[in-house]
Each structure stands twice: as C-alpha cells, then as structure tokens.
Amino acid sequence: GALEKVFENFFADHIAMIELLEKQGFNEMDMKSFILENGDFIQERQNDLFIELGAKILGHEG
C-alpha cells in the first residue's frame, strides 16, 4: 500500500546516499561525528522529513 511504497522509496534514497558517501571516502564514523556536531540541524531536518513522509503517505492514500 501507500506506506510500503513511501518507505521503499525512502530506504532506497537512504541507501543510495550512504553508498555515494562511501565512494567519496566518508565512513560511518564521519557520519556519526557530523550528527554529533550538527544535532540541532539534524533535529530540524528530521521534523521536516516526518512532515514530508506523512504528506507522501496521505497523498498516496487519498
């Protein structure tokens, strides 16, 4: 259904970003350091992402 489709796309994007970062020489520790150093920004983006995912789910159902 709608939920599965939205999460399939979300996880595909997430995996692609991780692979691209690794190809550029970044690793998991680099990502964790970035998250620690940018906590407020990450929290703000998470809130935006939750709203975006909710809208996509509702858009598929409606």
HELIX and SHEET records of a PDB file:
HELIX    1   1 ALA A    2  LYS A   23  1                                  22    
HELIX    2   2 GLU A   28  GLU A   37  1                                  10    
HELIX    3   3 GLY A   39  GLU A   61  1                                  23    
END                                                                             
